[in-house]
């Protein structure tokens, strides 16, 4: 049996975390790892105590035909990256890696060209996370260096990085 490489091992864990998500469009799972230790996990879901879209049976953004990557203020969910950061201490996140996997709920397929939204990017920058690894296929992934988000500030252009 061939041993799974470490990056895909962590992405597999993030994918498992995504299965706790309660969004009816796309569920993401995130884990923060530092020094080969999982610091925290997070998945997509409504704030504690509020009903999830999966409980309500509808998504406001879907009802309004809102395109992917826009109008997140209409979304009930806290994103996986944000939930992951909320659950960790900043001192533990400095120079860490965040692993991110997105699953389309209707198809079960990986979300193509998945990326963090502009709000999550800001949280990731302030948390001190060094890089993000995003799953593209079962064995392929992208590595994003957070420093690039600082240097190439997408909040200064019209498309906000989408």
N, C-alpha and C positions, 0 to 999 in steps of 0.2 A: 504494500500500500504506500502510495506517495503522500508525503506529509504536506499539508496545506501551508503555503507561505504565510508569514506573519500578517502582512497587510490584508490579504483576503480573509484570514482568520478573524481579524477585527471587523472587517466589512460584513462578514457572515453574522457576527454578533449584532452589529447595528441593524442588519436586515431582520433578525429575529426580534429586536426591540421594536421595529416598525409595526410588527403584528399586533401590538397593544394599541396602536393608533385608532382614533375614533372618527376620523374624517371620512366622508363618503366619496371624495374625489381622489385624493392622493395622501398616502400615509408615508411619513418619513421616520426613520430611526437614526439616532445619533449617539455616539459614545465619545467621550474624551479620554485619551490615554496619555500617560506621562510615565517615562521610565519603565515601560512595559507593564504598567498597572492601570486598570480601568478606574478612572476618577469618578465618572458619573455617566448616566444614560438619560435619554429623553426621547419622547415620541410626540406626535401630533395629537392634540386634544384640547377640549375646552378648559378654561380655568377651573380649578377645584370648586366643586359645589354647583357649577352651572351644568346644564344639560348639554351633552355632546350632539353633534349633527347625526351621528348614528342612532342616538336615542330619539331625536326629533323626527328623523326620517327625511330631512331635507337639508340642502346647503343653500344659503342665501346667495352666494356668489354664482352657484350653478343656476338657480332660479332666474337670476338677472343676466345670465350668459356672459359673465365677466371673464375676459381672457386670462389665461395663465400669466402670473407675474404682475398682476395689477390689482388695485383696490383691496389690499389686504385688510384695510380698516373694516370691511364688511364681513371678514372671516371670524367665526367664533373661536377658532383654535389658537392655541399658543404653539408656535412651531417647535419642532424637535430640537433644533439647535438652542433655542431660547430655554426650553425646559431643561436641557442638559446643563447649560450655564447656570441657571437658577439653582440647580442641585449641587453645585461645586463651589469651593472657595477659590477666590482669584489666585491666591498664593500657589494653589495646586495646579491651576490652569496655565500659568506662565510657561511659555515654550512647549506646550503640549500639542497634541495632534487631535483633531476632531474628525471622526469617520462618519460619513453620511450616506444613507441609502434611501431612495424614494421608490415607492411602489404605487402604480396606478390601480386604484381599488377595483375598477370595472374589468380590467384586463388581466390583472395580476402581474403585468410586465413591469420591468424597471422603468422609471421615469426618464425619458430621453433628455440629455443635456441638463440634468438636474444641477441646481446651484442654490446657494443661499439667497434669500431676498435681501433687499437693501437694509431693512431693519436688523435682520440677523447678522449681516456683515458688520454692522456697527457694534453689535453686542460681542461678536467674535473678536473684533479688533480690540475693544476695551477689556475683554477678558484676558488678553495676553496670549491667546492661542497662536501658535506659530504657523501651522499649516492645516489644510483641510484635504481629506482624501475622499473622493466621491466615486461611487461605483457606477460604471457604465454598462458592463456586462458581468456575468458571473465571475469572470477572471480578470477583467480589465477595469482600470480606474484612472482618474485624473488626480494629480497632485496640484493643489493651489497654495501658493505661499501668501500668507495674509499680508505680508509686507507689500505685495503687488496691489492689494486693495487700498492700501494707504497711499501709495505713490500714484496709482491711477484711480483717483477719486471719482467714482461713477455718480456721485451726488451732484457733480458739476456739469453733467451733460443731460440731454433730454430723454434718453432711454433708460436711465437709472440701472444700467447693467443687464437688462432683460433681453 
